[in-house]
Amino acid sequence: MSIELINASFSYPGGFLANENLNLVIEPGERVAIVGQNGAGKTTAVKMMNGLHKPTAGDVLVDGKNTKEHTTAQIARTVGYVFQNPDDQIFNQSVRAEIEYMPRYFKLSAAETRRRVERAVTLAGLEDYMGKNPFDIPYPIRKFVTIAAVLATEPKYVIFDEPTAGQDRRGTQILETMMDELQKEGIAVVTITHDMEFVARNFDRVVAMAHRNILADGTAAEIFGNDQVVNEARIRRPQLAQLALDLGLQGILNGDELVNALD
């Protein structure tokens, strides 16, 4: 079982080629960061993963199912996608109604709906906001409303698009704890981000994209230690990784590693 892109390409109406011959496998329980400059094709690639876009060439398989043969709604039950802008995804008048919407749509029992909502609310830290209108709460908290709404569908794979954008340290800590819990449950997390410090702390696997394609796929240490990949993908190394390289040390991503290397 996995998400598998097989020579997957996508062209928008009018002929603009956004992705070309992508080959990528996401396994259950993995945490994968997708990085690269704007326009590299990252968002289009993940939209193919959850069926929002169907490849115009090649195939995308989700647990063996070809996305071309299934609706977006069917694929989204397995691959949840949290948009970068929560305002594009919220359409209910209370936080509770937003999170309950999909379990109710699935016609789940009241007890199962309650269990899913409580789990999602706890993971997202939203206990104090359930009766509020989502548009009356701060933008960073609103992002967690959309995350909780997706988690309440209990997908096997979750895609986050720039989840740390606009978040303070507390919000980022909630995200990190959430990803730990999801990984324990065997749920894969795929994250598009420009936050390289977040990547260095939380992702063992990093996919760097450039020019509509996958430039490199490896560990965070391998990606950040490769000058060609960093330059071509136009990403910024985490501060400690850059400091370590300036000191002639390879593969350093955190303070403990740096201290040990200097001993």
N, C-alpha and C positions, 0 to 999 in steps of 0.2 A: 504494500500500500504506500502510495506517495503521490506527490504532484510531479508530473514529468512533462517538460517542454521538449519536443522533438523537432528540431529544425523549424521552430515556430517563428513565423514572420507576421507582421501586421502592418497593413497600409490603410490609412484613413481615406474616406471618400475624397476624390480629387487626386489621389495617387501619392500623397506624402507617406513615405516609408518610415515608420517609427521604430520597428524592431526587425532584425534580419537574422534568420537562422539561429535562434536561441536554442541552446541545449543545456538543460538544467534539471536537477532532481532535488526535491525537498522531501525529506523523510519525516515521519511522525516524531515529535519530540525535539526536533532540531530548532536552534535559534540562528537565523540567517539575516545578516544585515546586507542591504543592497545600497551601494554608494556610487556616487558619480555626479558630475555637474548637471545642472538643469538642461533638459533636452537630450540626455543620454539614452532615454527610453525606459527609465525605471518604472514609472507609473503605468505606462502601457503594458509592460511585461507583467506586472502584478494583476492588472485588470484582465489579462488573458488567463491568469491562474484561477480567478474566481468566476469566470464566464461573462464578465461585463463586456469583454471583447472576445470575439471568436477569431482565431488565427486565420489570416487570409492565405497562408501557405503553411504546411507542416501541421502538427497536432499538439494539443495539450490534453493530457490524461490526468484525471483526478481519481485516485484509487481505481484505476483501470477504466474509468468512464471517459469517453471522448467528449470534450465540452461542446463540440459541434453538434452532438446528438442529444443534448440536454439543454433545458432553459437555464437562464441565469439564476432564477429562483431555486431550481433544483441543485445547481452547483453551490450556491451560497449557503445551503444547509450544511455543507461540508467545509467550505472555505469562506470564512467571514472576512469582510473588508471594512476597515475603519478609515473613512476619508480624512484627508488633512484638515479640511474645514468642517467642523461639526454642524455649522448652519446649513450645509448641503444635505444633511442626513437626518435632522430632527424635524418632526412634523406633528408631535403631540403636545398637549397643553400642560402636562405635568411630567416630572421626571419618572414617577412611578408608571404612568401610562406609556411613556416611551419605552421603558425597559420591558414592560409586560406585553407590548404589542405583538412581537413575533411569537412568543409562546402561545398567546391566545389565538393568533392566526393559525398556528399549527394544531389548534384544537386539543391542546394538552389538558390534562385534568387540573383542577384548581390546586391540588396538593403539589403536582409536578411544576406548575407555573410558579407557585410560591417558592419552591425549593430553588428553582433556577434563578429567580429574581433575587432572592436573598444571597445566593452565592455570588452573583454578578455585582450586587451592591457592595458586599463586603470586600471583594477584590478591588473594586474601584474607589472605595472609601466614600461612598455617597449617602451614608446613613442619615445625615442631617439635611438632606436636600430633597427627599422623596416627594413632599407635597408642593414643591415650588415649580413655577413655570421655568423650563430650561432657559428661556431667553431673559429671565430675570436674575440669573446667576452668572458669575464671572466666566469669561471665555475659557480659561484653563480648566475649570470644573466642568464646563459644558462639554469639553472634549472627553471627559471621563463618562459622561452620560452616553455618548455614542459608543464608547468602548464597552460599557456595561450592557447596552442594548444588543450589541453583537455577541458578547459572551453569553447572554441569556439564550441564544440559539444553540449553544454548545457545539460549535464547529470543531473539527479535528485539526484545522489549520486556521491561523488568524494572521491577517495582514494589517500592519499599522503603517500609515503614511505620515511621516514627520510627527511622531507622537510627543516628542519633547519640545516642539516649537511652542513658545509662550508659557512653558511650565517653569515654576520655581523649583528649588531643590526638593521641597516636600513632594511636589507632583512627580518629579523624576524618581524619587524613592518609591512612591506608590507603584509606578510603572515597573520598576526593577523587581520589587517584591511580587507583583502580579506575574511577571514573566517567569520567575522562579516557580511559582505555584503551578502555572500552566505547564511548564516543562515536567514537573513531577507527575502531572496527569497524562503525560504523553502527547500534549498538544504542541504542534509546531508553531513558532512565531517567526514571521517574515516581516522585516521592518525596513522601509525606505527612510533614510535619514541623512542629514548633513552634519549631525552632531557626532563628531569623531570621538569625543571623550566618552559619550554614551556607548558607542560601539566598542571602544577598548575595554570598558568595564564589563560589558554584558554579552558579547558575541564572540564565540570561538571561530565561526565561519563568516567570511565576508566575501561578497560578490561585487566586484568593481565593474561598472559599465561605462562605455564610451562609444560614440559613433554608432548608436543603435544596436550594439552588440555587447556580449560579455567579454571584458578585457582580461579578467583574472578571477579565479575562484580558489580561495585558500584560507588559511588561518589569519586572524587579525595581525599577528606578528609578521606573517609572510607578506601580506598586502601592504602594510605600513612600512615595511623594511625595503620595499622595492621602489627605487627612484623612478623607474620608467612607468610603473603603474600609477604611482602617486601623481606624477606630472601629467600623464595622458588622461587620467580620469579627473584631474583637477580637484583633488581632495587635499585636505589639510591634515597633516599628522597630528595625533594627540600630543600635548605639550611634553609629557614625559618621554614619549617615543622619540620626539625630535631632540630633546636634551640628551638622551642616551646615544643617539646617532652622532651628535656633536662631540660626544666623549669617546666615540669609536666603539660603542656597544650595540650589538644587534639583538633584535627580538625582545626588547624591553617595552612593556606596556603599563606597568604600575610601579608604585613606589617601593614595594617590597622587592620586586625583581631588580630594581635599580640599586637598592641598598645591598642586596646579596651580591650583585655583580661588582660592586665597588669594594666589597670586603677583601 
